[in-house]
């Protein structure tokens, strides 16, 4: 991993000065020449010079035989599609923090969006029973009829939208559902409209679908909610998909029904425009906020691809189970892609998913208990960081993230570290000085902020706040020019 920290247990101390938290960006050179030893009998001589039409994507590796005489060239170039995609900075930081912990450095990890609760016992038992009963074979590509029927019942009862089992596609996580949806409906050159701050994968998924991500900034003063007038001004004949995420990752914002209705009125004017509604955090929501499924709005069922899953609300991240609901025409296209990639989701996970949907409305008591804890943690963080001068906060209405504007600290300097120039350097400083792993806002399209995941115990969050505050006090303010 480029720019990663060594995970050796011999590391004496943590130092991130001058290092980047991200991996190579698309703008950085992605080609290099390598040499390695090999046996001439297993690697016949062959020149691949000129096999690529685009010379800029041709890279050579010189292979020397053991004798040191014979050579061959190997084209190491990658697809332009892959080269256009940036690695997930959230994953990179999480991996770095994990490596530090394994090296004995007591880093508090608040980067990953993963509930710290165990999967509720009835769900886990359903998975265990599936194994014991030999339910370990392939399932239909779209998912078992049992789970698709259960999803249909859930969507009708909780979300007010009606589907039949052939309008449901169960996948290996909601992430796969989103990617397959974009691959299925986008043609090269189409535009995918993405409000910012956004989940880090949305723009990259659009690029993988040969579409252009069109970013629409929102304001912390407006709780990071999309302005319908701004949306309308950015729609063109190439606009194909609008992605909405409510409750939002990374901001925790929840779209009120009235605002969604105004957005729906804009969408209705443009026949090509579809809406991908990411509702993975729907059950992690704090009263008085309420969740509205976009497909439930007048005229939007035919235009909406609803994505949801089990990872967040049911603490089932490792079970890898999500689903897509929408008009049969689009769902079948996504199913075609899935049939040629992963095929159906885990049979064991699907049995567990049925049990999860059987816990009761909105996950029943098991989910309500987790949401109560998340709310307590949110309130603690909002109060704690609200005491810092110059910090701006939009109180989350859902999910388990706090997206805080720390830009007032930019320009400050830390002894032995250097100048804090942006969200990435501030996160590097907090990891170096405070040993707390956070995600810089530039990964989400807003460099003024930092994302804190409060999917950790209150005790852990209290320790993290103490470390962060102590590190910020050590910053020398920028010298006015």
Protein Blocks (a to p, Z undefined) as FASTA:
>chain_A
ZZiacfbfkbfbdcfehiafbdcdfkbcfbdcddddddfklmccddfehkafblmlgccd
ddddfkomaccdddfbdcfklmmpccdfklmmmmmmmmmmmnopacddfkbccdfbdcdf
klmmmmmmmmmnopabccdfkbpfklmmmmmmmmmmmnopacdfklcccdebjklmmmmm
mmmmpcghiacdddddddfklmmmmmmnopacddddddfkloopacfklmmmmpcfklmb
dcddddddfklpacdfklmmmmmmmmmmmmklccdddfklmmmccdfbdcddfklpghkl
mmpccdddfklmnopmknopadddddfklmmmmmmmmmmmnopadfklmmmmmmmmmnog
ehijmlmmmmmmmmmmmmmmmmmmmmpghiacdddfbdjbdcddfklmgoiacehibpcf
bfmlmmmmmmmmnopacddfklnopakbccddfbbcfklmmmmmmmmmmmmmmpccdddZ
Z
